[in-house]
Amino acid sequence: MTEQNGFKYSILASGSTGNSFYLETQKKKILVDAGLSGKKIESLLSEIDRDIHDIDALLITHEHSDHIKGIGVLARKYGIDLYANEDTWTELDGKNALGKIPTEQKHLFEMGKTMTFGDIDIESFGVSHDAVAPQFYRFMKDNKSFVMLTDTGYVSDRMRGTIENADSYLMESNHDIEILRMGAYPWRTKQRILSDQGHLSNEDGAEAAFNVLGNKTKKIFLGHLSLNNNIKELAHLTMDGYLQQHDVDTKKELHIIDTSHEHASQLYDI
């Protein structure tokens, strides 16, 4: 990979049962979240021929267990530097959610800021979710960018301005509204998921994707699908149908790609 060749990435896992994302440049290897067991994260990395020993940093989006489950174990075992905003650190420490982490491994990455990790710039942005201070990330290198956006009840104008016209997106398609409404979840849980601090439905995710994609956008990955309230084929059809209705060519110009909650995607170039 040459210096001007962007970066590589893999969605290691995406879904209601656990989330993790991997990105690498010539100089840095980065994880975002580790919402599965440490052993499973290591296994997912091995699926793309990568080694947990080589990870330079792990960015935390928020404190929910499907995003942090394996972080404490990995941090202690491999000495990985962790990054989160101050409010999220306060919440994690207050609940001892990660166990004991050496102070020198804990770093601040405040919301709305851009940090440089070696040869890549990473911008954080706030989302609307029922966590203390949830934030997601845009990765930028060589005029190319990848945006991950899940765990939000809606996409604000501010968010849209931050994430528009990326080369690729991980876009939330959490639930089908009717499956959720007819399902077995308690009404309070359904209200939470459907609220402005919940998750994007298939339709919401499709609309959000259309509103931010630009002439650079080539891939949309469907993320954070609920095992109980969604069907992979339905999420895909909803995104595909919405974009086609709005004259987006999903056959040649832009590709919609499913993700898995248990297997890593291939390693993509951007």
Secondary structure, DSSP 8 states (H G I E B T S, - for coil): --TTS--EEEEEE-STT--EEEEE-SS-EEEE---S-HHHHHHHHHHTT--GGG--EEE---S-HHHHTTHHHHHHHH--EEEE-HHHHHHHHHTTTT----GGGEEE--TT-EEEETTEEEEEEE--SSSSS-EEEEEEETTEEEEEE-S-S---HHHHHHHTT-SEEEEE--B-HHHHHHSSS-HHHHHHHHSTTS--BHHHHHHHHHHH--TT--EEEEE---TTT--HHHHHHHHHHHHHHTT--TTTT-EEEE--SSS----EE-
